[in-house]
Amino acid sequence: MNKIQSVRGTKDIFPAEMQKYNNIINKAKFISELYGFEEAAFPIIEKSDVFTRPLGESSDVVSKETYTFADRGDESITLRPEGTAGIMRSVLSQGKLNELPIKLFYSGPMFRYERPQKGRLRQFIQIGIESIGSSNAIEDVEVIQCGISLLNKLGILKSCILNINSLGDTESRNLYRDNLVKYFLSNESKLSEVSQGRLSLNPLRILDSKEPEDQDIIRKAPLLSSYLNNISVDHFEKVLKYLKKSNVKFIHNEKLVRGLDYYCHTTFEFITKDLGSQGTVLGGGRYNGLSEMLGGPDIPAVGFAAGVDRLVMMNKSNEKLTKSVCIIPIEKENFDYCYMILNQLREKEIKSEIYPGGNVKKNLKKINKKGQNFVILIGNNEIQNKTVVFKNLSTGEQTEITNDELFIKLNFIKY
């Protein structure tokens, strides 16, 4: 019988790598809290309308990438392809409008049926923040600054470039869309097959095309900035002013559009060359019209999202993320005493485990391979003297200390 393999585009994450994922998620949560965002959790499944309304039936996400099915009650259900629409649905359906503004941090799996490649999976873990209820341009800057702080905390900011643009309000975007369609229609025969398909469905997405035959046409396409009304220009100028005052370096990329239809005004991406063609590390923007698309009132909002899988790939740190202690009985008859010490460590909330007596050298190799930090060696002499041999695997330092000194030394590695 053949072994059952994992589903294409999914990933099994074992403890050593899971530590890296949790490290990034925990740092993201910490940084977000510094900016006033509070953690919340939302369903993985939603009614399909939550995505078809705001993203558009014709968008790549809805038409090609969603996992959609009829449940046993014959209701159309979709595994969430992104977090923002579901969060706005929750704010509306759970009566949170009277609590606005509200600032939320989230993390969890998302699902898109697309071609698996480096940094892009069909099930992927995403972190994000959403600031709902403020139209002030400073809130756009706060969200961008939060992203900067996170990437800096992870040590990858220097390899990223902030690209920013304005999509304008609905009036500006519709005017631009009409003129962009006219331009692309005049060059339709030269466009790639992919872009020809997008022309009638989602023409702004052509600007994101990586097809070689599209590049010259895109380069000569009209710029959205030429169609921004006064309200849109004023909002974007304030965002740029505050970024400059904060000494934030950025590129005004007039070809930058976001893949989801509900974006307006500020849109931004942190882009790196370290991930090849899939270079967006973190991206987001303003989405003032999303609430109305979901049947709610006009609510301004802005946020960002980042794929944890990509952040893990970029984070080259070799730090041992989980500080833990392993006890090794030097002889088998030392096990009972070691087990007593183990229980005392756990009572003090120190992460610890015991390895069976036997070949100490082999056990040390296993422990080091797992990325654990500290080893306690206990033999007959140590039991008689009420001491332990304490070894720091990170530094190689080894000392003999009393049991009381051990608990003091390990106090700093509590959860």
N, C-alpha and C positions, 0 to 999 in steps of 0.2 A: 504494500500500500504506500502511495506517495505521501511524503510529508506535506502538510498544509503550509503554504507560504503566507507571508503578510500581504495585505492588499497593496497593490502598486500605488506609490505616492504617499504611503504612510511610513512611520518610523517607530521602532521599538527603542525606548530610552531606558538604559540600565543605570544603576546607582551612580557610578562615577560621572557619567554625562549628565544625569539628572541634577547633580549638585550644581553644575554649571548653569542649567536652566533656572533652578531655584535661586541661585545667586543673582542672576540678572533680574528675575521677577521681583525679588526682595529689594534690590537696589532701586528698581523702577518705582515700587511702592513707596519706599523711603523718600525718594526725590519728589514724587508727586505730593506726598503729605507736606513737604516743605512749602509747596505752592498752594496748599489749601484743598487738595483733592482727597476725597475719602473713598475707601475701597467698597465696592459693591459687586454683586454677582447676578447674572441674568441667564435665562434658559438657552440651551444649545439649539433647541428647536423652536420655530416660530410659525405662525400662519404665513403662508407664502405671500399674501398681500403685503406683509411688512416689508418685503424686498421688491416685489414687482411694481408696487406703486412708486416708491422713490427712485429706484434704480432704473426703472423703465424696462418693459418687456423686450426691447430691442438691444439693451446693453449686453456686452459680452458676458458679464457676470450672470445675468438672469437667463439669457438665451443659450449659453453654452456651458456654464461652469457650476450652476447650483445643483445640489443633491436634493431633488424634490420628489415627494411620493404622496400617495393617498393613504391616510391611516385607516384603521378599522371602522371608523365612522365616516369614511369617504370624504374627509376634509383634507385639503391640500396643505402639506407640511413641508417646510424647508429647513435643512441643517444650515445654521447661520454662516454665510460667506464672509461676513464682516460684523463688527460690533455696534456701530453707531445707530443704525436703524432700529435694532432691537431695544437699545437703551432709550431712545426717544419714545418708542412705543410704550415702554415701561413707565416713563415719566407721565405720559398721558393717561394710561389705563389705571395707574395706581394712585391717581389723585395728588400728584406732587407739584402741581402748578402753583399752589399757594405757598410753596417752599422755595420758589425761585428767587435768586439764582442758586443753582445747585452744581457742584463740581465733583465729578466721579472718576475714580480709577478702576480699571477692570483688567482681568487677564483670563485666558482660557483658549480652548481649541476653536478654530474656524475651519470651514470645509469648502474647497473649490475643486471642481473636476477640470484640471488643466494638466498640461504636459509636465511631468515631474522633471526637475532639473536642479542644478546647484542653487541651494537657498530657496527653493520653491517646491513645496509639497502639497498634496491634496488635503491632508489634514495637517494644520500648522497651528502653533501656539502664538497668540497675539497679546500684546499689552497695549493699553491705550488710556487716554484721558478725554473727558468731555466736559466742557464748561457751558452750561445751558442757562440762558436767561439774560445775558448781557450782550449788547450790540456795540459796546465801547471798543475802539481800536486797540486800547491797551490790553484788552483780554486776548486778542490775537497774539500780541507780543508776549504776554505771560505764558501762553501755550508753547510758543516757539522757544522761549527761554527755558521752560521746563524740559523740552526736548534737548536743548543744548547741555543743560546740567546733567541729564541722564547719560548722554553720549560721552561727556567728559568724565563722569563717574566710572564709566565702563572702560575708559582709556582709548576710545576710538574716535573721538571728536576730530583729532588732527587729520585723520584720513578721510573726513567727510566735508563736503561743500554744501552750504545752505543755498538752495535755489528757491526763489520766491516770485510770485506773479499775482496779478489780480484778475479774476474772472468777471468782476463787476456784478451789479445786481441783475435781476431777471430782465429788465428792459435792455440793459447794455449787452447782455449775453445773447439775447434773441436777435438783436440787430446785427451783432457780429456773426452769429450763426448763419443768418440769411446771406450775408455778403461772402462768408467763407464757402458756403455751398455753391454760390454762383462762380466763384473762382475755381473750385475743384471740378465743377461740371465742365468748365472750359478746358480742363486738362484731364478729363475722365479717362480717355483712351491711354494716357501715359501712366496712370496710377496702377499700383499693384492690385492683384485680384482681391486681396484682403481689404485694402482701402476702398476699392470700388463697392464692396459689400457694406462698408461702414458709411458710405456717402449718404445714403437715404435714411440710415438708422441712427447713427451717432457720429456726425461729421467731425466734431472736435477731437475724437479719438484718432483721426488720421494724423494729427499733429504729433502723436506719440509713436507713429509707425517707425519700425527699425528696418523696413524693406528698402534695399538699395535704390530701387527705381523711384521711390517716393521722395528721396532726400532733397533733390533739387527743387521739386515742386513745393515742398514744405518750406524750404528756405525763402522762397519768393512769395509765400502766402501773406495775406494781409495780417496786421498785428491787432490783437484784441485791444491794446491800449488806445488805438485810434477811435474806438467806438464806446469808450467809457463815458458815462454821463458825469455831471458835476458831483453827485453824491458818491459815486464809485471812486472817482479821482481823489476826493477829499479823504475818504476812509483809507485808501491805500497810502496816500502821502503821510497820514498820521502814523500808520504802521511803520513805514520806512524811517520816519523821523525818530520814533522811539527806539527802533533797532540801532540806528546810528548813535543815538545818545548812550546806548548801552554798549557801544563798541563791538556790536555784532557784525561780523563779516558775512556778506551775502552776494549772490549774483542775481540780478533781476533778469530772469529767464522768461522772455515773452512767449515762448512756445510751450511753457509748462502748463499742462492741464491735468486734472485728476481723473482717474478712471471711473468715478461714480458721479451720476448725473445731478445729485443734490448739492454739490458744492457751489459756492458763490463767493464773491469778494476775494479775500486772501486765500491763496493756496500755496503750499510749500512742500519741499522734499529735501532731506539730507541725503546726498548722493555720494557714493564712493566708487573707486575703480577696482577695489579689492574683490568685488563679487562678479566681475565680468559684466555682461549686458544687463543682468538683473541688479542694477546698482543702487536702487532706492533702499535705504536703511530704515528711515522713519519719515512719515509723511502725513499731512493732514490739511486742514483749512476750515473755512467758515461754511456753515450750511443752514442759513436762516430759513429756507423754505421747507425743510424736512418735516417739521411738525404739521404744517398744513397738508402736505401730501398724505399724512397718516390720519387725517381727520381732526386735527387739533387746531388751536389758534396760531397766529403768527408768533413764533418764538425764536429769537436769535440764538445761535450756538456756534461753538468752535471747538476743535479737538485735534488729536493726532493718534496714530496707531503705528506700531512697529512689530515686525515679525521676530519672535525670540530665536527661532532657528537661525536666522541670518546674524543676529547679534552674537549668538554662540560661536558661529563660524569666524566672526571678526575678532572676538575676544581671545587673545593669545596668552592670557595670563596662566601661569602654572601654579598659582597659589592653591594650597590645599584648603578647600573651602569649608569642609566639615571637620572641626576639631574634635577628636575622639581619642579614647584610651583603650588599649588592648592589654590584658593581663595574661602573662605566660607563666604557668607553673614549670619550673625547671625539671622537676621530677613528678611522676604521676601521683605520688603520695602527697604532694603539696597542693593538690587540686582543692580539697575541702577548705583549707585556709584561704586560698586565692578567691574561692567563691564567696567567702565571708567579706573579703575586701571589696569584691565586685558589688555586692549588695549595699555596702556602705557608700560607695561612689554614687550609685543610682539614687539612694536616699537623698544625697546632696545635689541631685539633678545634673550629674556629670555623665555625659554619654560614654558608655563603656561596654565592653564585651570580653569574654574569656576564651582563650585558645587552649585546647587540651595539651597536657604535658607530652613530652616526647622530643622530637627533633627541634630544638630551639631555633637553629639556623634556618630551617625550612619555614617555620612559623613567621620568623622575622621577614623573610622574603615575601610571603603571602600578604602580610600586613602592609609592607612598603608598597607592594603592587596595588593594593586597594586605595592607596593615598591617605592612609590614616597617619596621625601625627605623633602619638606618644605610646610608649611601651613600658609596662611595669613587669619586671622579672622578679620572681620570688622563689627562693630555694630554701633548703634547711637552715642555712646560716641566717638568712633574712628573717625567717620565722622566729628563730631563737633570739635575735637581736631586736625584733619588732621594727625592722627596716624593710625597704624595697630598693631595687635598682631601677632608677628612673632614666629612660632613654628618650631623647628628643630626636625623632627621625628626620626632622627638617634640618637640624644643625649638626647631628651626630654626637651631640654632647650626652655623656652618661655619668650619673652621679648616684651615690647611695645616700638615701635620706630616710628619716623616721616616718612612721605612718602619719603622725600629726603634721609634719612638714609637707607630706604628699597632698593632703587635703587642702592645705593653704595654697600650694603651688598650682593645683588644678582648679581652684575656685573660679578663675577667670575664663574657663572654657564652658561654663554653663550655657544652656540654651539662651 
